[in-house]
Amino acid sequence: MLKVTCSASPPRMQSVGRALEELLVAAQKQDGLTVGIYESAKLLNADPDAVVLCVLAADALDRVDDVALQIHFTLLQSFCWDSGITILRVSGVRRLRQLLTPGAVDANHRNQDELGDLHCMLVTNPQADHCRLQEVGTYCLERRRLHQWVPELVLQER
């Protein structure tokens, strides 16, 4: 299910990946998930104290080819870092689409505009799934202690 770009035990990474997936789905159901770079920037400007987690999602090609996306990520990371918001970079945008737009991702339906911008997501509802939020936050803290300043996960499609 989950492959990680740093050294850590596979069962731990699977657990964190599942926790992140469950957290995002729960936050979305409880209207505690802001999706999209522009929408996220507006929320961060208006009420940064409400944000408990910033997820920056891009696949390998996005990270290399999209300069504008990298500039947005740099600015969002800086703002989140200065505001004390936990940041997690995730590869596996297709998996995120499967989770957050059920039924919309199949071989015949890949229109980015219809599915929305999943490059940045902010979790703003701490009640979304507190245990899952704590597990993801602990993982991020552990990775930072190992000098991975912006922790990364790679989500695998199912």
Secondary structure, DSSP 8 states (H G I E B T S, - for coil): -EE-SS---HHHHHHHHHHHHHHHHHHHHTT-EEESHHHHHHHHHH-GGG--EEEEE--HHHHHH-HHHHHHHHHHHHHHHHHT-EEEEEE-HHHHHHHHSTT--BTTB--HHHH---SEEEE--TTS-HHHHHHHHHHHHHHHHTT-SS-EEEE---
